[in-house]
């Protein structure tokens, strides 16, 4: 038995429909300009990001190989 039939049998009014919430629109061009200006101010940020990513990849690989006793 569906909810509508149950509500009708119990004498309850139909359930109110909720309002659809809309997400705010993102201004992609402004965001892109902000990111580019930050990267041009601090050109070391991408270098640090890539070094950290490579360190995590190499460290994880070494851990994986030691865990399975390959090394």
N, C-alpha and C positions, 0 to 999 in steps of 0.2 A: 504494500500500500504506500502510495506516495505521500509526501508531506502535505500537499494541497488537500488531499482527501482527509487526512488526519485532522488538519486544522479545521476543515469544514465540519467534521463530526464532533469536534470539541467545541464548536461554536466560536472559534477564534477568527479574527479578520485575516485576510490574505497578508502574507509577509510583504513588508515594504521593500521596494527595490533600492539598493544602495546606489549612490551617485558614483559615476566613473571618475576616478582621479586621474588627471593628466599630468605627466611629467613635464617639467620645464624644458623649453627648447634650448639646445646648446648652440652657441655661436661658434662654429668650428673655425672660422677664419680668425676671430679674435683670440681663441685659444691657441691656434697655430702660431700667431704672431707673438703671443706671450711666451710660448715655449722657445721659439727661435731667438727671441731677444735674450732670454735667460741663458740659452746655450752660447750665444755670442758673447755675453758678459763673462761667463765662466766656461771656457772651452775645455777645462780639465774634467768636467762632469762625465762626458761619454767615455773618456779614458778610464776613469775610476770605475764606472759601471761595467765596462768590458773586463777589466782586470779582476774585479770581484766575481763576475760570472765565470771566467776561466778558472779562477782559484777554486770556486765551489765545484766545478765540473771535474777538475783534476783531483781534488781532495775526495770527492765522492767516488771517483773511479778507484783510487788507491784503497779507500775503505772497503769498497765492494770486492776488490781483488784479495785483500787481506782476510775478509770475512769468509770467503770461499776457499781460502788457503791456496790461491793460485801463486801468490808471491811468497 
